[in-house]
Amino acid sequence: MLRFTGKVVVITGARSGIGQATVLPFSRESAAVVLVGRTEKNFRKLCPS
């Protein structure tokens, strides 16, 4: 079982720097990850649908 199964993680500043660096490790541990940033356009590159 992964450490963050059933947990929600909110990451602010998720498009760059430390925020961006934490997105994948949490998602790999099965967390539901909520990304927060200033513009939606920037998130399309990080999380393409």
N, C-alpha and C positions, 0 to 999 in steps of 0.2 A: 504494500500500500504506500502511496506517495504522501509526503508530509502535509500537503495543502489540499487534499481531497475534501470537497465540501466547504472550503473557505473562499472568501472574497477578498481580493487584494486591490486597493485603490492606489494607483501610481500617478502622482502629479508631475508635471513636466516630463511626460513620458516620451516626448518626441526627440529629446536630445540628452546628452550627458549621462549622469547617473540614473535618471529616470528611464531613459531608453535601455541602458545596460541591465536594468532589473526586470524588464518585461519578459524576456524569454526564460530566464531561470525560474520565475514563479509559474509561468505557464507550463513548463516542463514538469513541475511538481504538482500538476493538476489543479492549480488555483484558477478560479474564475477571476480574470484580470480586467479591471476597469481602468481605462486610460484617460487621463485628463490633460488637456493642453489648450493653447489659444486658438488654433485654427484646425478645422477638419481636414483641409487639404494635406497638411503635413502627415496625418495619420494614414492616408491612403498608401504611402510608401512603406510604412511600418507594418500595416495589417491589410494587405490587399484582400478584397472579397472574392 
